[in-house]
Amino acid sequence: MDVRLTAEQRQLRSAAAKLADDLGPGSVLDLDDRDRVTRLEKAVESTGWRTLRSDGASGVEVALVVEEFGRGLVDVPLLGPLLADDLGRHLSYDTSATTVAVGTLARDARGQRRAIALDGNRVLSAAFGPPGPGADPTRHQAALTGALEQIAEIPPELADRWQALALVATCADLVGTARGTHALACDHAKVREQYGRTIGSYQAVAHLLAEGLALIEGSVSVLRHAAWAVDELPAVEAIQAARVAKLYSARAARTVCETAVQVHGGIGNTWECLAHVHLRRALTSTALFPVRLEEIDLGLS
């Protein structure tokens, strides 16, 4: 495995980062800015990133875009339509304006019309009701209005690779939101003063932030390997790599997000601070395609 990104992959990451920085929410109040969301939706639609897999993108390239969207708390659908597109490219089924269903809920449902899901190697579809924000205010969900109906079957090998990609995509979102909340905490520590000094100059705070950075770097390493494995390793090994990455990244992201709340002090416990939005997104991504420690044969303490 060559861990270096190609020039095209670096450009893709930079483009996703710029879009997230320019049009992602810079405050909690921005989440209710409909004009901004409309501009963001048009920008994302024009990129074609929701059909990355149909356009031949690798698992690594998918992870790069999803990670930057997680970092910037981008609040229009990407992960759901992207996974639906990966299923649809193997079928004679139009997956435009389609997202994925997990359990009884359609995820990333805003602006989408149908939901599809994978049960074993059976592809299922259903309609859903009006979307609305859940625990994560950056991604809307909706209850399915009817039973999931089978529309196709795919080979077990393809079903396993889709499962690996789904785990990698949620893992990338976790890594991204951890990076975003860590940067938020570092920026706060540089300007917030106590006893005449910035709080980042105190070891108690600096050590917390350093530990968070170490957790993020570890998450990036396991994510890159799992994203590469989606296309390059046998499906069973790809799922195993993705499970390890999901477990590690979920634990790391929660720690980093909770640390950011702590670094912000009392402000971190208010609705106006973006730290809780990162934490909510991390917890939601952890619950999407969850992984239990018993499912892997490598111990994680």
Phi, psi and omega in degrees: 000126175265112186281350182286141176277144176286168178300319180295321179292323177295321178295319178298315179298317180296319179295318179294320179295319181295317180298317180296319180290322184284321189238354175290162181291128177266353179204168178296324179298329180296339179297336180260008181275099185293325179297317178296317180297321179296316178295320180295316179299316179296320181294316180294318179299322182289337181286333184076015184288343177287347178241034182303316184291321176297331180273006175092013181289150178275171175299325178297317182291322174300313182298322181299315181291313181298321179299315180292326177292324176294319179300318183269007181053039181302126190249038167234157187298135171220302187301314181297305178299327180295317178291324176296321177297321180296325174290315186295334182291345178263001186235163170266063186219130182283114181257017175293142183056037180237140177236184181258150174253136175234116187070234181256014184237140169273127182262155183050050193272344184297126178082359180258162185248327183226165177232143174234156181216165179241125177237102189069243174246016178265131177264125184243156181219151177201159172273165178218163183277193181298132179280156177201164181289144175250221178298328178261108183289352181270349182223120183278152176225165182211147179281139176293139183267352179208177180288147175291129181248140181289133177242343181189172170231147176236158179300146180306325179299316180291323178297319179294320180293325177295319178299319178297317179295321179298318178295318180296319181296316178291326176296318179297321178296322177296315180297319181296313182291330174295318177298318182295315181288329176293318177297321178298317180293320179296317179298320179294319182294338181280338185244336180285127183248143171220132180057036175080006180226150176295143185294337178292345179278349179272137183300325182302322178276316182300321180293322176299316181291323178295320178296320178299319179296320178297320178295321179295316180297321175296320179296319178300319182297310181290328177295314182300319179294315180295321179294320176295322184294334181308319183254342191252341182248161173306150187303321180298318179290325179296317178296319180298315179297321181292323178295316178299315180297319181295315180299311182295313185292325180295316179294318181295315183297319179297317179298314181296317181292319178292326176296321179298319177299317181295318180297326179287349179067219181298327180298326182296342180264009179260157181295330185288342181276131183291348184302321182289333178291319175299316180297317179298319180294319180297316181294324179292317178294328176297321182283343176281125183049060186294154179234136177257151181302329181293346184276354179240158181254017176242129183285136174237121181271000000 
